[in-house]
Amino acid sequence: MSPLRKRMLEELQLRNYADFTIERYLDAVERFAKYFGKSPNQLGAEQIREYLLYLVKERKVAPNTFQVYRAALKFLYVKTLHRPWFDEQVARMRKRPKLPTVLSAEEITRILDHANNVKHWAIIATFYATGLRCNELRHLKVGDIDSRRMVVHVRVAKGGIPRDIGLSPLLLERLRMYWRWQKPQDWLFPSKMRPDQPMERKTIRLACNNAGRRAGIKKQVSPHVYRHSYATHMLEAGADLRTIQVLLGHADIQTTARYLRVSTVRIQAAPNPFDSLQLKPIDLSKDDGRQR
């Protein structure tokens, strides 16, 4: 490990960044250095601009991925190398909000029916029944399923703030079936190749995507799609935004409020002013069929 990488790692650890964030930041900086074949302390704002343009124009990375690279480089230059010019000289990407992808209850059922083994079924069911992020789910331990209090303890959460989520009795029943089959000792969903480690993120995403394809779902199915579906269906069932915010672990309720834009029940229930117009009946006999 180079002295600069070691220093950045220590600065991240001192600020109590999550392991997942540390991993992504270090990887982003390593890729930046490899692109130029130089140590980052020999590079500056012009090289950062060139690299970020490469990510946008050549790699065509998503806005969220772009933000990770920019945040990683900002941390390196501002916190590790103490160069305060970053925000003044490095452009931000303007984020364009997108509607979350949401599955219907029927689509969720089809996906579960097409899961190819008990473990993958349990993973997908847990995603939909809890709204967990991928990294939160993979770090669940057997003891985090609290059947006495009927809650799921989320100990490794984004932002480092643990939370509890209500445990569905049906999910508990199926998780017990999975436990009797798999017999996990520590991690609820251990890696197949390394049972002492949690399941890999890539493997979890692949299992979700494959189950979606087998079910004939045209949408791209990822762990976060189940999270979006959980939140939207909770909202449609009558849960208030504040409760959903707490369950999802959102720091800002505005993040939770976006589900108002995709809740078909609420959208359809909203009165349309057009329906209140007192319109005369259309007399088709006076229409000669020609466009005017």
GULUM-15165 format. One record per residue (C-alpha): x negated, y, z. Coordinates in Angstrom, 3 decimals, always signed. Layout:
<pts>
<pt><east>X</east><north>Y</north><up>Z</up></pt>
...
</pts>
This chain:
<pts>
<pt><east>+0.000</east><north>+0.000</north><up>+0.000</up></pt>
<pt><east>-1.393</east><north>+3.390</north><up>-1.014</up></pt>
<pt><east>-1.876</east><north>+6.058</north><up>+1.676</up></pt>
<pt><east>+0.830</east><north>+8.240</north><up>+0.057</up></pt>
<pt><east>+3.376</east><north>+5.404</north><up>-0.069</up></pt>
<pt><east>+2.575</east><north>+4.540</north><up>+3.556</up></pt>
<pt><east>+3.016</east><north>+8.180</north><up>+4.566</up></pt>
<pt><east>+6.367</east><north>+8.454</north><up>+2.783</up></pt>
<pt><east>+7.555</east><north>+5.201</north><up>+4.369</up></pt>
<pt><east>+6.661</east><north>+6.514</north><up>+7.816</up></pt>
<pt><east>+8.445</east><north>+9.824</north><up>+7.187</up></pt>
<pt><east>+11.574</east><north>+7.932</north><up>+6.111</up></pt>
<pt><east>+11.406</east><north>+5.694</north><up>+9.174</up></pt>
<pt><east>+10.899</east><north>+8.657</north><up>+11.512</up></pt>
<pt><east>+14.138</east><north>+10.135</north><up>+10.169</up></pt>
<pt><east>+15.931</east><north>+6.811</north><up>+10.680</up></pt>
<pt><east>+16.845</east><north>+6.285</north><up>+7.027</up></pt>
<pt><east>+18.603</east><north>+3.000</north><up>+6.279</up></pt>
<pt><east>+16.410</east><north>+0.142</north><up>+5.022</up></pt>
<pt><east>+18.369</east><north>+0.069</north><up>+1.762</up></pt>
<pt><east>+17.760</east><north>+3.804</north><up>+1.183</up></pt>
<pt><east>+14.069</east><north>+3.452</north><up>+2.020</up></pt>
<pt><east>+13.756</east><north>+0.634</north><up>-0.480</up></pt>
<pt><east>+15.462</east><north>+2.625</north><up>-3.239</up></pt>
<pt><east>+13.469</east><north>+5.812</north><up>-2.578</up></pt>
<pt><east>+10.115</east><north>+4.023</north><up>-2.597</up></pt>
<pt><east>+11.057</east><north>+2.162</north><up>-5.764</up></pt>
<pt><east>+12.109</east><north>+5.413</north><up>-7.492</up></pt>
<pt><east>+8.822</east><north>+7.126</north><up>-6.615</up></pt>
<pt><east>+6.821</east><north>+4.083</north><up>-7.762</up></pt>
<pt><east>+8.577</east><north>+4.156</north><up>-11.147</up></pt>
<pt><east>+7.880</east><north>+7.900</north><up>-11.438</up></pt>
<pt><east>+4.172</east><north>+7.338</north><up>-10.776</up></pt>
<pt><east>+3.971</east><north>+4.451</north><up>-13.265</up></pt>
<pt><east>+5.612</east><north>+6.572</north><up>-15.968</up></pt>
<pt><east>+2.694</east><north>+9.031</north><up>-15.860</up></pt>
<pt><east>+0.022</east><north>+6.599</north><up>-14.698</up></pt>
<pt><east>-0.960</east><north>+9.002</north><up>-11.911</up></pt>
<pt><east>-0.410</east><north>+9.492</north><up>-8.209</up></pt>
<pt><east>+2.552</east><north>+11.827</north><up>-7.521</up></pt>
<pt><east>+0.315</east><north>+14.198</north><up>-5.569</up></pt>
<pt><east>-1.362</east><north>+14.989</north><up>-8.914</up></pt>
<pt><east>+1.978</east><north>+15.799</north><up>-10.551</up></pt>
<pt><east>+4.310</east><north>+18.758</north><up>-10.190</up></pt>
<pt><east>+7.620</east><north>+20.336</north><up>-11.163</up></pt>
<pt><east>+7.027</east><north>+20.080</north><up>-14.917</up></pt>
<pt><east>+6.396</east><north>+16.327</north><up>-14.725</up></pt>
<pt><east>+9.454</east><north>+15.834</north><up>-12.497</up></pt>
<pt><east>+11.561</east><north>+17.704</north><up>-15.062</up></pt>
<pt><east>+10.139</east><north>+15.579</north><up>-17.895</up></pt>
<pt><east>+10.842</east><north>+12.351</north><up>-16.011</up></pt>
<pt><east>+14.403</east><north>+13.290</north><up>-15.058</up></pt>
<pt><east>+15.102</east><north>+14.206</north><up>-18.700</up></pt>
<pt><east>+13.728</east><north>+10.792</north><up>-19.695</up></pt>
<pt><east>+16.146</east><north>+9.124</north><up>-17.277</up></pt>
<pt><east>+19.092</east><north>+11.067</north><up>-18.753</up></pt>
<pt><east>+18.236</east><north>+10.967</north><up>-22.470</up></pt>
<pt><east>+16.343</east><north>+7.699</north><up>-22.878</up></pt>
<pt><east>+17.476</east><north>+5.491</north><up>-20.006</up></pt>
<pt><east>+20.983</east><north>+7.042</north><up>-19.957</up></pt>
<pt><east>+21.289</east><north>+6.461</north><up>-16.215</up></pt>
<pt><east>+24.573</east><north>+7.125</north><up>-14.413</up></pt>
<pt><east>+24.895</east><north>+10.406</north><up>-12.442</up></pt>
<pt><east>+24.702</east><north>+8.546</north><up>-9.108</up></pt>
<pt><east>+21.463</east><north>+6.833</north><up>-10.175</up></pt>
<pt><east>+20.069</east><north>+10.187</north><up>-11.288</up></pt>
<pt><east>+20.875</east><north>+11.630</north><up>-7.857</up></pt>
<pt><east>+18.987</east><north>+8.790</north><up>-6.147</up></pt>
<pt><east>+15.849</east><north>+9.488</north><up>-8.220</up></pt>
<pt><east>+16.085</east><north>+13.221</north><up>-7.614</up></pt>
<pt><east>+16.663</east><north>+12.750</north><up>-3.879</up></pt>
<pt><east>+13.713</east><north>+10.338</north><up>-3.649</up></pt>
<pt><east>+11.385</east><north>+12.765</north><up>-5.417</up></pt>
<pt><east>+12.667</east><north>+15.668</north><up>-3.329</up></pt>
<pt><east>+11.932</east><north>+13.740</north><up>-0.138</up></pt>
<pt><east>+8.451</east><north>+12.910</north><up>-1.377</up></pt>
<pt><east>+7.519</east><north>+16.458</north><up>-2.340</up></pt>
<pt><east>+9.313</east><north>+18.402</north><up>+0.404</up></pt>
<pt><east>+9.038</east><north>+16.115</north><up>+3.440</up></pt>
<pt><east>+5.891</east><north>+14.108</north><up>+2.686</up></pt>
<pt><east>+3.757</east><north>+16.502</north><up>+0.611</up></pt>
<pt><east>+5.216</east><north>+19.725</north><up>+2.125</up></pt>
<pt><east>+5.864</east><north>+21.443</north><up>-1.201</up></pt>
<pt><east>+8.920</east><north>+23.675</north><up>-0.676</up></pt>
<pt><east>+9.434</east><north>+24.654</north><up>-4.320</up></pt>
<pt><east>+11.492</east><north>+21.590</north><up>-5.240</up></pt>
<pt><east>+15.080</east><north>+22.946</north><up>-5.234</up></pt>
<pt><east>+14.057</east><north>+26.167</north><up>-6.985</up></pt>
<pt><east>+12.265</east><north>+24.427</north><up>-9.847</up></pt>
<pt><east>+14.046</east><north>+21.080</north><up>-10.280</up></pt>
<pt><east>+17.567</east><north>+21.173</north><up>-11.703</up></pt>
<pt><east>+20.496</east><north>+19.338</north><up>-10.160</up></pt>
<pt><east>+22.862</east><north>+17.276</north><up>-12.287</up></pt>
<pt><east>+26.423</east><north>+18.564</north><up>-12.260</up></pt>
<pt><east>+28.611</east><north>+15.637</north><up>-11.234</up></pt>
<pt><east>+31.840</east><north>+15.100</north><up>-13.107</up></pt>
<pt><east>+34.356</east><north>+13.354</north><up>-10.874</up></pt>
<pt><east>+35.731</east><north>+10.070</north><up>-12.178</up></pt>
<pt><east>+38.823</east><north>+8.203</north><up>-11.162</up></pt>
<pt><east>+37.972</east><north>+5.070</north><up>-9.160</up></pt>
<pt><east>+38.667</east><north>+1.749</north><up>-10.842</up></pt>
<pt><east>+41.502</east><north>+0.037</north><up>-8.968</up></pt>
<pt><east>+42.800</east><north>-3.510</north><up>-9.375</up></pt>
<pt><east>+46.415</east><north>-4.458</north><up>-8.834</up></pt>
<pt><east>+47.401</east><north>-7.003</north><up>-6.188</up></pt>
<pt><east>+48.175</east><north>-9.440</north><up>-9.015</up></pt>
<pt><east>+44.687</east><north>-8.971</north><up>-10.467</up></pt>
<pt><east>+43.093</east><north>-9.514</north><up>-7.042</up></pt>
<pt><east>+45.061</east><north>-12.759</north><up>-6.706</up></pt>
<pt><east>+43.949</east><north>-13.948</north><up>-10.139</up></pt>
<pt><east>+40.315</east><north>-13.207</north><up>-9.332</up></pt>
<pt><east>+40.479</east><north>-15.131</north><up>-6.059</up></pt>
<pt><east>+42.146</east><north>-18.031</north><up>-7.843</up></pt>
<pt><east>+39.258</east><north>-18.086</north><up>-10.338</up></pt>
<pt><east>+36.398</east><north>-17.876</north><up>-7.805</up></pt>
<pt><east>+34.226</east><north>-20.920</north><up>-8.513</up></pt>
<pt><east>+33.284</east><north>-21.892</north><up>-4.940</up></pt>
<pt><east>+34.334</east><north>-21.362</north><up>-1.336</up></pt>
<pt><east>+31.481</east><north>-18.972</north><up>-0.575</up></pt>
<pt><east>+32.257</east><north>-16.663</north><up>-3.499</up></pt>
<pt><east>+35.963</east><north>-16.795</north><up>-2.599</up></pt>
<pt><east>+35.150</east><north>-15.770</north><up>+0.980</up></pt>
<pt><east>+32.924</east><north>-12.907</north><up>-0.214</up></pt>
<pt><east>+35.536</east><north>-11.474</north><up>-2.585</up></pt>
<pt><east>+38.322</east><north>-11.893</north><up>-0.011</up></pt>
<pt><east>+36.216</east><north>-10.135</north><up>+2.637</up></pt>
<pt><east>+35.499</east><north>-7.232</north><up>+0.285</up></pt>
<pt><east>+39.194</east><north>-6.712</north><up>-0.427</up></pt>
<pt><east>+40.362</east><north>-7.301</north><up>+3.171</up></pt>
<pt><east>+37.840</east><north>-4.893</north><up>+4.735</up></pt>
<pt><east>+36.798</east><north>-2.346</north><up>+2.087</up></pt>
<pt><east>+33.133</east><north>-2.925</north><up>+2.963</up></pt>
<pt><east>+30.258</east><north>-1.686</north><up>+0.863</up></pt>
<pt><east>+28.026</east><north>-4.367</north><up>-0.654</up></pt>
<pt><east>+25.136</east><north>-3.716</north><up>+1.709</up></pt>
<pt><east>+27.484</east><north>-3.727</north><up>+4.711</up></pt>
<pt><east>+28.972</east><north>-7.083</north><up>+3.746</up></pt>
<pt><east>+25.643</east><north>-8.790</north><up>+3.097</up></pt>
<pt><east>+24.429</east><north>-7.790</north><up>+6.565</up></pt>
<pt><east>+27.438</east><north>-9.263</north><up>+8.375</up></pt>
<pt><east>+26.531</east><north>-11.893</north><up>+10.926</up></pt>
<pt><east>+28.683</east><north>-14.771</north><up>+12.123</up></pt>
<pt><east>+29.104</east><north>-13.025</north><up>+15.480</up></pt>
<pt><east>+30.459</east><north>-9.892</north><up>+13.778</up></pt>
<pt><east>+33.730</east><north>-11.701</north><up>+13.093</up></pt>
<pt><east>+35.419</east><north>-11.085</north><up>+16.442</up></pt>
<pt><east>+38.478</east><north>-13.353</north><up>+16.542</up></pt>
<pt><east>+39.250</east><north>-12.423</north><up>+20.152</up></pt>
<pt><east>+39.694</east><north>-8.707</north><up>+19.419</up></pt>
<pt><east>+40.627</east><north>-9.376</north><up>+15.755</up></pt>
<pt><east>+38.063</east><north>-6.950</north><up>+14.373</up></pt>
<pt><east>+35.062</east><north>-7.071</north><up>+12.065</up></pt>
<pt><east>+32.011</east><north>-5.302</north><up>+13.531</up></pt>
<pt><east>+30.130</east><north>-3.350</north><up>+10.852</up></pt>
<pt><east>+26.721</east><north>-2.846</north><up>+12.438</up></pt>
<pt><east>+24.630</east><north>-2.034</north><up>+9.341</up></pt>
<pt><east>+26.680</east><north>+0.853</north><up>+7.933</up></pt>
<pt><east>+25.903</east><north>+3.737</north><up>+5.618</up></pt>
<pt><east>+24.691</east><north>+6.719</north><up>+7.597</up></pt>
<pt><east>+23.780</east><north>+4.440</north><up>+10.498</up></pt>
<pt><east>+27.225</east><north>+4.837</north><up>+12.110</up></pt>
<pt><east>+28.702</east><north>+1.431</north><up>+13.081</up></pt>
<pt><east>+32.464</east><north>+0.905</north><up>+12.982</up></pt>
<pt><east>+35.123</east><north>-1.731</north><up>+13.551</up></pt>
<pt><east>+37.694</east><north>-2.832</north><up>+10.982</up></pt>
<pt><east>+40.866</east><north>-4.776</north><up>+11.688</up></pt>
<pt><east>+40.540</east><north>-8.483</north><up>+10.911</up></pt>
<pt><east>+43.280</east><north>-9.986</north><up>+8.765</up></pt>
<pt><east>+44.648</east><north>-13.234</north><up>+10.282</up></pt>
<pt><east>+44.758</east><north>-14.762</north><up>+6.802</up></pt>
<pt><east>+41.135</east><north>-13.782</north><up>+6.165</up></pt>
<pt><east>+40.129</east><north>-15.229</north><up>+9.548</up></pt>
<pt><east>+41.775</east><north>-18.521</north><up>+8.650</up></pt>
<pt><east>+39.915</east><north>-18.697</north><up>+5.334</up></pt>
<pt><east>+36.601</east><north>-17.615</north><up>+6.890</up></pt>
<pt><east>+36.939</east><north>-20.464</north><up>+9.388</up></pt>
<pt><east>+37.398</east><north>-22.862</north><up>+6.471</up></pt>
<pt><east>+34.278</east><north>-21.388</north><up>+4.833</up></pt>
<pt><east>+32.325</east><north>-21.680</north><up>+8.100</up></pt>
<pt><east>+33.260</east><north>-25.356</north><up>+8.504</up></pt>
<pt><east>+32.024</east><north>-25.989</north><up>+4.955</up></pt>
<pt><east>+28.889</east><north>-23.795</north><up>+4.900</up></pt>
<pt><east>+27.943</east><north>-23.822</north><up>+8.620</up></pt>
<pt><east>+26.116</east><north>-20.434</north><up>+8.504</up></pt>
<pt><east>+24.034</east><north>-19.951</north><up>+11.648</up></pt>
<pt><east>+23.103</east><north>-16.259</north><up>+11.645</up></pt>
<pt><east>+24.049</east><north>-14.349</north><up>+8.500</up></pt>
<pt><east>+27.669</east><north>-14.862</north><up>+7.508</up></pt>
<pt><east>+26.637</east><north>-15.013</north><up>+3.849</up></pt>
<pt><east>+23.027</east><north>-16.252</north><up>+3.794</up></pt>
<pt><east>+20.820</east><north>-16.490</north><up>+0.727</up></pt>
<pt><east>+20.930</east><north>-19.915</north><up>-0.910</up></pt>
<pt><east>+17.160</east><north>-19.983</north><up>-1.445</up></pt>
<pt><east>+16.229</east><north>-18.289</north><up>+1.861</up></pt>
<pt><east>+18.863</east><north>-19.117</north><up>+4.503</up></pt>
<pt><east>+17.108</east><north>-16.919</north><up>+7.070</up></pt>
<pt><east>+17.824</east><north>-13.874</north><up>+4.863</up></pt>
<pt><east>+21.137</east><north>-12.294</north><up>+3.817</up></pt>
<pt><east>+22.448</east><north>-12.954</north><up>+0.335</up></pt>
<pt><east>+20.879</east><north>-10.793</north><up>-2.369</up></pt>
<pt><east>+22.838</east><north>-7.778</north><up>-3.649</up></pt>
<pt><east>+22.352</east><north>-8.856</north><up>-7.252</up></pt>
<pt><east>+23.823</east><north>-12.294</north><up>-6.531</up></pt>
<pt><east>+26.865</east><north>-10.789</north><up>-4.830</up></pt>
<pt><east>+27.514</east><north>-8.377</north><up>-7.706</up></pt>
<pt><east>+27.141</east><north>-11.199</north><up>-10.224</up></pt>
<pt><east>+29.625</east><north>-13.385</north><up>-8.314</up></pt>
<pt><east>+32.190</east><north>-10.544</north><up>-8.302</up></pt>
<pt><east>+31.718</east><north>-9.812</north><up>-11.991</up></pt>
<pt><east>+31.869</east><north>-13.464</north><up>-13.046</up></pt>
<pt><east>+35.072</east><north>-14.068</north><up>-11.073</up></pt>
<pt><east>+36.626</east><north>-11.060</north><up>-12.810</up></pt>
<pt><east>+35.674</east><north>-12.337</north><up>-16.252</up></pt>
<pt><east>+36.986</east><north>-15.831</north><up>-15.505</up></pt>
<pt><east>+40.292</east><north>-14.273</north><up>-14.437</up></pt>
<pt><east>+40.513</east><north>-12.389</north><up>-17.732</up></pt>
<pt><east>+40.148</east><north>-8.959</north><up>-16.139</up></pt>
<pt><east>+39.015</east><north>-6.436</north><up>-18.750</up></pt>
<pt><east>+37.751</east><north>-3.924</north><up>-16.185</up></pt>
<pt><east>+34.178</east><north>-4.120</north><up>-14.885</up></pt>
<pt><east>+34.597</east><north>-5.783</north><up>-11.487</up></pt>
<pt><east>+32.050</east><north>-4.886</north><up>-8.822</up></pt>
<pt><east>+32.009</east><north>-4.907</north><up>-4.996</up></pt>
<pt><east>+32.980</east><north>-1.229</north><up>-4.997</up></pt>
<pt><east>+36.056</east><north>-1.939</north><up>-7.135</up></pt>
<pt><east>+37.413</east><north>-4.089</north><up>-4.286</up></pt>
<pt><east>+36.649</east><north>-1.214</north><up>-1.886</up></pt>
<pt><east>+38.583</east><north>+1.208</north><up>-4.118</up></pt>
<pt><east>+41.459</east><north>-1.276</north><up>-4.366</up></pt>
<pt><east>+41.557</east><north>-1.776</north><up>-0.585</up></pt>
<pt><east>+41.731</east><north>+1.975</north><up>+0.045</up></pt>
<pt><east>+44.345</east><north>+2.637</north><up>-2.634</up></pt>
<pt><east>+46.589</east><north>-0.229</north><up>-1.542</up></pt>
<pt><east>+46.263</east><north>+0.876</north><up>+2.100</up></pt>
<pt><east>+47.389</east><north>+4.367</north><up>+1.082</up></pt>
<pt><east>+50.329</east><north>+2.961</north><up>-0.869</up></pt>
<pt><east>+51.328</east><north>+0.840</north><up>+2.128</up></pt>
<pt><east>+51.678</east><north>+3.986</north><up>+4.253</up></pt>
<pt><east>+48.283</east><north>+4.384</north><up>+5.971</up></pt>
<pt><east>+47.238</east><north>+8.009</north><up>+6.460</up></pt>
<pt><east>+44.067</east><north>+9.448</north><up>+4.937</up></pt>
<pt><east>+42.331</east><north>+9.936</north><up>+8.293</up></pt>
<pt><east>+42.764</east><north>+6.256</north><up>+9.187</up></pt>
<pt><east>+41.470</east><north>+5.166</north><up>+5.778</up></pt>
<pt><east>+38.522</east><north>+7.546</north><up>+6.152</up></pt>
<pt><east>+37.526</east><north>+5.898</north><up>+9.438</up></pt>
<pt><east>+37.968</east><north>+2.372</north><up>+8.050</up></pt>
<pt><east>+35.854</east><north>+3.142</north><up>+4.986</up></pt>
<pt><east>+33.183</east><north>+4.986</north><up>+6.960</up></pt>
<pt><east>+33.441</east><north>+8.190</north><up>+4.896</up></pt>
<pt><east>+31.722</east><north>+11.231</north><up>+6.398</up></pt>
<pt><east>+33.965</east><north>+13.643</north><up>+4.454</up></pt>
<pt><east>+37.726</east><north>+13.191</north><up>+4.112</up></pt>
<pt><east>+37.513</east><north>+14.769</north><up>+0.641</up></pt>
<pt><east>+35.830</east><north>+11.556</north><up>-0.487</up></pt>
<pt><east>+38.820</east><north>+9.595</north><up>+0.797</up></pt>
<pt><east>+41.322</east><north>+12.020</north><up>-0.740</up></pt>
<pt><east>+40.347</east><north>+10.952</north><up>-4.263</up></pt>
<pt><east>+42.503</east><north>+7.852</north><up>-3.792</up></pt>
<pt><east>+45.527</east><north>+10.127</north><up>-3.931</up></pt>
<pt><east>+44.699</east><north>+10.544</north><up>-7.630</up></pt>
<pt><east>+44.983</east><north>+6.824</north><up>-8.399</up></pt>
<pt><east>+47.823</east><north>+5.712</north><up>-6.131</up></pt>
<pt><east>+50.531</east><north>+4.793</north><up>-8.649</up></pt>
<pt><east>+53.161</east><north>+4.557</north><up>-5.906</up></pt>
<pt><east>+52.545</east><north>+8.153</north><up>-4.838</up></pt>
<pt><east>+52.172</east><north>+9.406</north><up>-8.401</up></pt>
<pt><east>+55.442</east><north>+7.793</north><up>-9.464</up></pt>
<pt><east>+57.220</east><north>+8.997</north><up>-6.307</up></pt>
<pt><east>+56.324</east><north>+12.637</north><up>-6.921</up></pt>
<pt><east>+59.339</east><north>+14.502</north><up>-8.394</up></pt>
<pt><east>+58.865</east><north>+15.637</north><up>-11.974</up></pt>
<pt><east>+60.275</east><north>+19.145</north><up>-12.661</up></pt>
<pt><east>+61.307</east><north>+18.047</north><up>-16.144</up></pt>
<pt><east>+63.909</east><north>+15.730</north><up>-14.607</up></pt>
<pt><east>+65.704</east><north>+18.689</north><up>-12.992</up></pt>
<pt><east>+66.364</east><north>+20.482</north><up>-16.284</up></pt>
<pt><east>+70.039</east><north>+20.731</north><up>-17.314</up></pt>
<pt><east>+69.593</east><north>+19.768</north><up>-20.952</up></pt>
<pt><east>+72.260</east><north>+19.486</north><up>-23.626</up></pt>
<pt><east>+72.643</east><north>+16.067</north><up>-25.239</up></pt>
<pt><east>+70.742</east><north>+15.648</north><up>-28.481</up></pt>
<pt><east>+73.075</east><north>+15.375</north><up>-31.445</up></pt>
<pt><east>+71.277</east><north>+13.054</north><up>-33.849</up></pt>
<pt><east>+73.978</east><north>+13.536</north><up>-36.488</up></pt>
<pt><east>+72.599</east><north>+17.026</north><up>-37.176</up></pt>
<pt><east>+69.059</east><north>+15.729</north><up>-37.679</up></pt>
<pt><east>+68.317</east><north>+15.044</north><up>-41.347</up></pt>
<pt><east>+65.120</east><north>+13.158</north><up>-40.431</up></pt>
<pt><east>+62.745</east><north>+15.623</north><up>-42.041</up></pt>
<pt><east>+59.845</east><north>+17.092</north><up>-40.114</up></pt>
<pt><east>+59.869</east><north>+20.849</north><up>-39.756</up></pt>
</pts>
